Amino acid sequence: MQYDVSEAAWRRSSYSSGNGQCVEVADGFMGIVPVRDSKAPEGPCLVFEAVAWTSFMRTVKSTELASD
């Protein structure tokens, strides 16, 4: 399925360093979360179901807390 993300408002994680090694996500899409490589903003993006993205982020955050 194709999604029009041409007008998306992309954001980076606050954990992102200035070296460009990060991804950007776009909010405001019903039921999906577009994700792209910040080094190639004109390139393709991956689209995840919002439920899957939320689960992924919850796991990442809990792993970060466990390693502190």
Secondary structure, 3 states (H helix, E strand, C coil): CCCCCCCCCEEECCCCCCCCCCEEEECCCCCEEEEEECCCCCCCEEEEEHHHHHHHHHHHHHHHHHHC
